[in-house]
């Protein structure tokens, strides 16, 4: 007898109070990225920044002698974060229109309404806001990268003299050390840190420019007094936290600046992609493994007995996305006509926040890797010992020559031993028996006592440990300022 089917529950969209399940949300802003980065590019923060700029402008204009009363500025300051009023809610499709927001701001501080955005064009608000949000986004990202590097410092130092197989074409090659490989990762990240820092420091304030960037409106406001116009712009620039503003530009700040910013983020994405690809390859060898908290009951059952590099794979995915965003600002910058065209707006409003959110998520995920990364030293040692006799065959040959053997004759005997050992590995699935074969071969009797010392892995790591020490010494002080603090 079939069971009676229950009727389908009615869909009640009103129960979804915030509308989270009825509208598409970017995975970066809705779950992956940190709260601070998501808030930085939120509408709330953007609109508050608009109002702060209006306050800065009014304060500077008052200092320069315009008839603006202190009570008007006081009213504006009190209502900077008052975004929940009816005037703002009624904007609807105009919620991103500067003039509409100026009207809404004036509705909550009516005494200040006549002087809001006085003498300035809407681009004073939009351009400076974009600059300020990007600057703050770099201030979020740079310390996170610094803390990742500070954490890697102890890792590289701890394993700087522990031998491991180096790989070319993912085939065993000359030995390196676990710490040396980590130091190479660090170098790429450190140079990315420098690029990010330099890029952020070169972002200037847009300033007070009008429709074509000539400042004619502001000059008219001050009756042709050029010095007052320049002082006004510098006052607002300082209030916004900048030392400089762009001296020449059209209606917008130079759009190539967007490329500079996003390419610096993409560079970071490329570096982390390479590092996490290495981790994924070493995870296959079980030499490095991500070991998340096994007490988490929500983990899939398979994770209980194997350790998939899921964080590294997420980093690879995010890096690809970030790297491929670079073409957007290049296209935008190359297609700006004369003083400006507005075909930049929609693209930038998507690309810039998403690039910073992706970079932020990338660093948070990379930090997760550093927190749970485990080095399986015994397995690394096993892999080294299995390959070492083949890798140091030149040293075996040199030892025989020193004992009086003919180099060409020794080479032929050594070649036969190597071929037999390799065939046993490839054809029979056996272990590398080269050491055993040399010990049993009467020809190599002159070096039988030397062989164990010849096959010590630490003899073949060159200056790897010294290189690590020298590199860490050169960056340790600079990275120490990032050593404390947790990622958001």
N, C-alpha and C positions, 0 to 999 in steps of 0.2 A: 504494500500500500504506500503510495507516494505521500510524502509529508506536504502539508499545506505551505505554500510560499507566502512569506510575509510581504505586505505591500511596501513599495519603495517609499522611503521617507521623503517628505517634501523638502525641496531645496529652499532655504531661507537665507538669502544673501545678507539680510540685515543683521544676522547673528555674527557675521564676520565684521566685527566692530571697526577694525582698522583697514579692512579691504585687502589684507595681505594675500589672501588666497584667490582673489578675484582679478588681480592684475599682475602682469609680468613684473618681476623684480630681478635686477642683476644679481647673479650668485655672489659676485664680489661684494656688493654693498649689503646684501641681505644675510650673509653668513660667513664668508671667508675672511674679509678684511677686518682690521681692528676697528674698535668703536671710534677712536680718535680720528682715523683717516676717513672713515665713512662720514663722520660728523663734519669734518673739514669741508667736504664737497656737498654737504646737505643744503637744501633750500633754506633751512633755518639759519645756518651760518652765513650763507651767501647774502640773505636779505639783511641780517644784522650788520654785515660788513658794509652793505650799501649805506645803511643809516649812520654807521661810524664815519664813513667818508663825508657824508653831509655835515656831520658835527665838526669834523676836522676843517672842512671848507669854511663853515660859518665862523669858527674860532679864529682862523687865520685872517679872514676878511675883516673881522672886528679889530684884530691887532693892526691891520693895515689901514684902519681909519674909516671903514664903511659903517653906515648907521645901523649897526646890529646891536640889540640890547642883550645884556647878560641873561635876562630872564628868558629870552627866546632860546638861547643856547642851553640854559638849564632845563627847559621843557623838552628839548630834543634829547638831551642826555638821559633824562628820566624815562624816556619812551623808546630808547634804542631797541630793547628786547621785548617790547610790547607788540608782539606779532599776532596775538589772538583776538584782535578787535574785529568788529563787524566790517569795517571798511576794507580790511585786507582779505577777509573771507569772500567778499563780494567781487573781488577782482576776476575770479574765474580764469578764462583764457588769457587775461592780461597779467597773470601773476608774475611773468618775467619781463613785464614792460616797466622801464625805469620811471617814466612819467606817471604811470598809474600808481606805482609804489610811493612816489613823492607825494601824490595826492592823499594816499592812505596814511602816510606818516603825518602829513599836515592835519589830518582829521583828528589825531590823538594829541597833537600839540598845536592847536589852532593859532596861538600867538606867533608861532615860528613859521607857519605855513608860507608867508610871503617871501621868506629868505631861504627856503630849502632849495638847494642846487642853484643858488643865485649866480647868474652869469656863466654857468657851466653847461656843457652839452651832456647828453646821456652817456657818451663814451667816457667821460670822466669817471663815472660809476662803474661801468661794465669792464673797461680795460684795467683799471686799477684793482678791481676786485679779483679778476683772473690772476693778475700778478701776485697779489697778496695770498691767494689760496695756494698757488704753486709754491711760493716761498715757504709757507707754513708746511706744506706737504713734504718738502725737502727736509725741514726741521724735524719731521716725524721719522722719515726714512733713514737719514744719515746716522743718528744714534743707534738705530736698530742694527744697521750693518756694522757699526763700530763694536757693538756688544757681541755680535757673532764672531768678529775677528778676535776680540779679546778672549773669548772662550776657546777659539781654535789655537791660540797661543800656547796654552798649557798642553793641549793635545799634541801639537807638533813637537814641543819640548820633551814630553814624556816618551815619545817613540822615535826620537831623532836618530838613535843608533840601533834600532831594531831592524835587521835585514828583512827585505821582502823582494819578491820577484818584480823586476821591471818588465814592462810589456811593450813590444813594438808589433803592430798589426794584431794585437791581442795574443801574441805568441811570446813565451818566456824569453827574456833578453838579459842584459847585464843587471846585476843587483842594484837596488836602491834601498831606501829605508821607509818605513811607514810614516815617520815624521817628515822626511824630505818631500814625500808626495803631498802631505798636508801643507807643508810650507809653500809648495808650488801653487796649491789652491789658494792659499792665503795671499800670495803675491798678486794674483789676478783680482782677488776681492779688495785688497788694499789699494791697488791702482784705481779700481772702480770707486772706492770711497773718495779718493782724491779728485776724480773726475766729477763726482756728484757734488762734492764740496765746492769745487771751482765753478761748476755750472750755477749752483745756487747763489754764490757770491757775485756772479756777474749779472744776475737779474736786477734790473733797475725799475724804479717806480715809473709809471706812465706819465704822471704829472697832470697838469691842467691844460689840456689841449682841446680845441674846438673841432668843428666838423672836418676841416681840412688840416688841422694841426698847427695853424698859424698863430693861434692865441689872440685873434682879432677881437673876439667877444670880451675876453678879460681885459684887453688893452682899452677897449671902449669903456668898460666898467670903471676903470681908473683914469679916465680922461687922457689917455695917451701916455701915462707915466710908465715907461718901460721898467724902471727899477722896482716899482711896486709890484708889477706883474711877476717879475723874477723872484722877488722876496716872498710873495704869496705862494708861488709854486714850491719854493724850498721849505717854507713853513709846513705846508701840507705834507710834503715828502717826509720830513722829519717826524711829524705826528704819526704817520703811517708806519714808521719803523725802518725807513730807508735812508741811505746817505746820498743817493744820486737818483736823478730821473733821466729818462732818455732826452737828449738834447734836440734831436731831430727825428720826427716821425710824422706820418699822416694821421688819419683818423684813429689808427690803432697802433699799439706797440709793434715793433718788427715781428712779423709772424715767423720768421726763421728762428726766433727765440723758442717757440714751441718745439721746433725740431731739436734744438740744442738740449732741451729738457728731456724730451721723450727718448732721444738717442742715448742719453746718459743712463736712463732707466733700462733701455734695451741692452746696453752694454752689460749692465749688472745681470740682466736676465740670461745673456749668453754665457757669462762666467758661471753662474749657479747651475745652468743647464749642463755645462761640461763637468762640474764637480759631481753633481748628482748622477750623471751618466756613469762616471767612474765608480761611484758607490753602488750603482745597480749592477755593474759588471763584477765588482768585487763581492757583492752579495750573492751572485751566482756561484762564485767560488767559496762562499761562506767565510770569507776572510773578514769582511765588514758586514754588520747586520744592524738593521733598525730593530730595536727591541722595545716596543711600546708596552704600556702597563698591562700585564696579563691578568690582573684582577678585574679588568673591565669586562663585565658579563655581556656587554653588547657586541664584543668582537666576534667575527665569524669563527666557526669551529676550526677551520683550517689554520687560522692564525695561532692556535694553541700549540701546533707542532711544527710550523714553519714560519719564517719571518720574511714576508714579502716587503720589498722596499717601497711601500705605498706613499710615503712622504716624498721620496725622491721622484717617483713617477708623477706626483702632483706638481712638483717643481718643474719637471720637464714640460708638462702641459701648460702651466702658467707662463713659462719662459717663451714657448713658441708663440703664444698669444701676444706677449709683450714685445717680442722682437718684430712681429709682423705689423705692429701699430706704427712703426717708424715711417712708413710710406705716407701715412695720412698727413702729418704736418708738412712733409716735403711737398705733397700735392697742393695743400692749402697755400703755402708760402709762394709757390711758383705760379699760382693762378690768381694772385691779388692784382687787380687792375689799378694802376695809378695810386690815388690816395687810399682806396679801399673798395672792395665789393663784399656783399653780405653772404656770398656762398661759403664763407668760412665758418659761419656761426653754428649751424647744426652739427657739422663735423667736429668742431672743437669742443662743443658742449658734451659730446659723447667721448671723444678720444682722450682728452686731457684727464678727466676724473678717472676713467677706466685704466689708463696707464699707471697712474699713481696707486690706485686701489690694487691693481695686479702686482705691482712692485712691493707694496706693503704686505700683501698676502704671501708673496714669494718669500720674503724675509721671515715672516712668522713661521711658515712651513719649514724653511731651512733651519730656523732655531729649534724646531721640534726634532729635526734630524740630529742636530748636535747634542740635544738633551738625551737622546735614546740610542746613540750610536755605540755599538760594542765591537771591540777588536778581538778576534779569535786568534790569539798569539800562537797557540799550539798548532793550529791548522796552517797558519802562515809558515811556521817553522817546518812543518811536514812538506809543504809544497816547495820550499826552498831546497831542502835536503834531497828531494826527489829529482830536481833539475840541476843542482849544483855541479855534479861531476861533468855533465855535458857543457855547462857554461864556462868551466875553468880548465877546459882541455888544453888551452895555450899555456897555462901555468904548469900543468903536468908535463907538457913537452919541454918547457924551459928547465924544469927540475931534472929531467932525464939528461938533457944536454949538459947541464952542470956536472952531472955524474960521469960524463965522458961518452955518452951515446951519440951516434950520428943522427943529425936532425932529420934527414930525409927518411932514414930507416925507422926512426921512432915515429915519424908522422904516419907511415904506413901501418905500423902495429897499432897505433892509437886509433887510426881510421877504422880498422877492422873491429876493434872493441866497441867503438861508438855505433857502427852500423849494426852489430849484433844486438846491442842494448836497445837501440831504437826499434829494430825489427821485433824484438820481444815485446816491447810496449805496444806497438801498432798492431801486430799480427796476433798476439796471444793475450793481449790485455794485461800483461804483467807489469811489475814495478821496474823502475830504472835500476838495472843490475850492473851498471858500469863500474862502480866502485868495487863491487865484489869480483868482477871479471878482471880488473886490473890487479887486485891483490892475489888472484890465483894464477895470473900469467907470469911465468918465470922471467920473461923479458923485462918486466917492470920491477923486478926484485930490488934493484938499486935504490928505489924510492919508497919501498914498502913501509918503512918506518916514518917517512916524511908525509905520506899520503893523508893521514888524519889531520895534520896541521894545514896541509894544502887545501883540504876540504872544509875549513872553518869559514862560515859565511861572513863573519865580521871582517875577514881579511880583504873583502872585495866590495866594500861599500865606499871606498875612496874617501873623499872629503865631505860626504853627505851630511854627517853630524855637524861638522864645522860650518858648513854652509847654512844649516838651519839656525845654529847659534848666532851666527853673524847677522842673518836676516832678522831674527827675533829681537836681537839687541838694537837693531836700527829702528824698529817700529814699536817696541814695547812701551816706551814712555808715552808716545802719542796715543796708543790704544788704551792706556791705563785709565784715561778719563771716561771710557765707555764700560769699564769692567763691572760696574754695579748697575743695578736696575733690571727690571723684567719687562719683556715685551707686552704690549697691550693685546 
